[in-house]
Amino acid sequence: MDKNMIGRMHLHEVSGRADASLFLDLPNRIHSSNPQYIQPLNKDIAAVFDEKKNKFFQHGKCSRWLLFDENKTVIGRIAAFINHNYEQDQPTGGIGFFECIDSTHAANFMFDECKRWLQREGMQAMDGPINFGERVNWWGLLMEGFDAPLYGMNYHPPYYQRLFEQYGFKVYFYQDCYSMNLAQTLPEKFYRIKDKIESYDGYRVIPFCKRRLKQFALDFTSIYNKSWETHGEGKTMEENEAIKLFSEMKAVIDEKAIWFAYHHDQPIACWLNLPDLNYHFKSLKGKFSLLHILRFLWLKKFRPSPKLVGILFGVIPEYQAKGIDAFMVVSALSVLKSQTRYSHYEMQWIGDFNPKMINFAKNMGAERTRRLATYRYLFDQNQIFHRHRMLG
């Protein structure tokens, strides 16, 4: 037992509202001295563990625990889950929503329990910290760039990296975030590519329109499934899921921040951005009652966020390496610069297994401002460890 731990600890599986409340409250104590920390909305964390709201329960299962010290004080939390659509070289489970005091013993206590739980379910490895859901939220361990987080981004004290690595976790892939000032000018070649593609017949780029939400959601589904099928790991989206996603985002969508590219009316690419929600959520302290919603809407209207956050960028395979990305970005930025008040742009993470997207970000003039990592722990330590395969 290390010097930070005295007496006995015990893990308690979360069940009931009181436990769920303790699970939500712990990060506020862990990060209480850090002014950069922004509490996520409680409802969004709770939804991950709600079988009625999280579709991943349809093909998986989840358990979560609280770690108590000898004084019955919560000193850690963690969740373990199985997603049978998470296609890996070996059966691989996940752990996430990890919070812990600075104690190797406490962290190992929780990691061991997750390992046992996952082994009983037939898993041979565990990735973490990840989400029991899509990769866009709550995925990866923050390693660099401890400024205020984007919404849905994990935020960790620097010592969490040590806790994971001392247990034996190894980096499966890095997740890099790139930022740029929207006032800066794109390289000249971007404009030449745009002019060239515009001279061809049938290409167009248009902004999102809420009145046509359903059609754009269907186009998004087509682009997403074609673009991400080459990533493996069972990443697909149903049309009804996309419609639900855009409907839920409708209140925060800026129509000038989401763009679609078409060729002869075939959807071929999309660039999905949202205002930085944490710019307003930081004042809500995790709450989202009717009064909080009204406050958020007031802030959104009269104190708009100066930062735009890149959520997703995709081009279907048959149109990749043809300049469609530059065509769409130049067209969109001309509107964003002239008709909005955004001054800064930060992309959600790009995996280091995706060199094409990283090079595109760098070619835009963006610089890396954050780094997260997805770790993997093989239960058989004699098994050869492989990093995430590179995308072509």
SULFENRA-V496058 format. One line per field, one symbol per residue. ss: DSSP state (2 for helix, 1 for strand, 0 for the rest). psi: psi as a letter, one per 40 degrees, with the letter a starting at -180 (. if undefined). burial: b if it has 24 or more other ideal C-beta (glycine too) atoms within 12 Angstrom, else e. Layout:
BEGIN
ss = ???
psi = ???
burial = ???
END
This chain:
BEGIN
ss = 00000000011110002222222222222200000000000222222200000022222111111111000001111111111000000001111111110002222222222222222200001111000000000000111100000000000000222222222001111111111110000002222222222200001111100222222222222222222222200000002222222222222200222111111001111111111002222000000002222222222222000011111111102220000222222222222222200001111001100022222222200011111111111100000000000000
psi = hieehhaiiiihhhhiddddddddddddddedehedhhhihdddddddehdedheeedfaiiiiihhiaeefhheiiiiiihheeghidihhaiiafhiiighdddddddddddddddddeeieihiihaigaiedifhihhdigfihiihehihiideddddddddeiihdiihhhiiiheeihiidddddddddddeihehihiiihdefdddddddddddddddedeeaefhihiddddddddddeddehhdeehiiiihfehheiihhiiihdeddddeefeifaddddddddddddegihehhhhdihihideeifeedddddddddddddddeieheihhhiihieegdddddddddeeiiheihiihiihhdheeihhhihiii.
burial = eeeebeeebebbbbeeeebbebbbbbbbebbeeeeebbbbbbebbbbbbeeeebbbeeebbbbbbbbbbeeeebbbbbbbbbbebbebeeebbbbbbbbbbbbbbbbbbbbbbbbebbeebebebbbbbbbbbbbbbbbbbbbebbebbbbbbbbbbebbbebbeebbbbbbbbbbbbbbebeeebeeebeebbeebeeeeebbbbbbeeeebeebbbbbbbbbbbbbeebebeebbeeebbeebbeebeebbbbbbbbbbbbeeebbbbbbbbbbbbbbbbebebebeeeeeeebeebbeeebbebbbbbbbbbbeebbeebbbbbbbbbbbebbeeebebebbbbbbbbbbbebbbebbeebebebbbbbbbbbbbbeeeeeeeebeebe
END
